[in-house]
Amino acid sequence: MSLIAVGSAKGSPGATTVALTLAAVWPRRALLAELDPTGSDLLYRLRGVDRAPLSADSGVLGYVAGGAADGGGDPLAHSEQVGAGLDILVGPPPARVGEVAGSWGVLADRLAAAPALDVLADCGRLHPGSPALEVLTRAAAVVFVTRPTIDGVAHLLARAAELAGVLAEGTMLHAIVVTDVRDARSQREIDQLAERADLPLEVLGRLAVDPEAVGLLGGAWSGRLEKSLLIRSARELAGKLDKVLPVPEL
């Protein structure tokens, strides 16, 4: 169905957390694919439903290795579940990312073609020359994650300008601002800056800063997590993003 690329323009503003949270509340079955060329983060942050460590040999590495034999196959066959049944195609550890070199475009093509499944791809830091650009050029939507700081927004606008010429014509870039839930200014100000720069960039909204809820994401889905500012804001963002995705061809 749809491949959605999520990444950052600078540093670590929370792109992995945004991708993880959106996948957890997505309105249809979703797979979180860790396609960060610098290596996996979730491999060390999360545990499977049986509390066992996630396997570095499955996930992206297993999906790439199995491609020649099964023509791509079902990515869910190489995924693991965490928390309340969230499917994750975990990325390779940093020391093994070389095993995926040259395969990012093929991975993206196969994930974009996965039937009855939306894939949210955590692409890490998005910059010119990144292997993750192979994923972006095949994505139905590209989502930047940023903090509402002067340098964070400046990098966001610069990356959006650079990538606007790389992506397919008409591709809209979106942004999610990780900020306090009471921050009512950042979205409006970034939209105004993007409009002045004539950039195809639109802010979807805010993901609430909620460290306690982030810590609960990999475990059992509790009532406290469901009612958290993190999940409530993520559901709103997932709904907005879903509405701007192209309707898949039947």
Secondary structure, DSSP 4 states (H G I P E B T S, - for coil): --EEEEEESSS-SSHHHHHHHHHHH-SS-EEEEE--TT--SHHHH-BBTTSPBPPTTSHHHHHHHHHHHHTT--GGGG-EEETTTEEEEPPPPGGGGGGGTT-HHHHHHHHHT-TT-EEEEEEEE--TT-TTHHHHTT-SEEEEEE-SSHHHHHHHHHHHHHHHTTSPTTPPEEEEEEE-TT--SHHHHHHHHHHHTT-SEEEEEEEE--HHHHHHTTS---HHHHTSHHHHHHHHHHHHHHHHSPPPP-
